[in-house]
Amino acid sequence: MNATPHDLTTATSRFPDPQHSVPELADVSAGLFRIAGNGTVPRSTTALVHLRAGQLVQNTYLTVMHTGNARRAGVPEDKIAAVASWKDAPYFTDAERAALELVEAVLTPGGAQERVPDTLYARAAAHYDPKALVTLAMVIGQVNFFIPLALIGRPLPGVPMTEQWHTKTS
């Protein structure tokens, strides 16, 4: 959907607010946010991982939301713009590169290959202690948890959370 701000005034999502339909989502979401925000992985890295996930699943809602989250986390504009091409971009630390490589390995089918080989794990473990590495895995899990809602429910990109879920019947 190539929506302009004008289009968003008449656009609809497929779902009504999922937390109204399934209130238990609030508890799961809160738990995932606590894990991701436990301080062991920089907020900027979490934002980059989530942004890359939105790009990988080709979802405008997630990409727009996580671009804004990256800005709020203090990620420079050049780095945000280069997330899609991070492998040859000069802006990323080795730790961020390991995190981006992990999210790609998890979200990209690997065929017959192991998706997270020992060499990738070792690169990540060189930058993250065990708690941070588990947290990083859950940061990827957090965005993975919300991908089906974004792809199936089609929330409105760029619209505030309290206003994003409205359907033709709501």
Protein Blocks (a to p, Z undefined) as FASTA:
>chain_A
ZZdfklmmmgccfbdcfklmmmmlmmmmmmmmmmmmnopacfklmmmmmmmmmmmnopak
lmmmmmmmmmmnopafklmmmmmmmmmpckbcfklmmmmmmmmmmmpcghjacfbdfklm
mmmmmmpcfklmmmmmmmmmmmmmmmmmmmmnopaehiafklmpccfkZZ
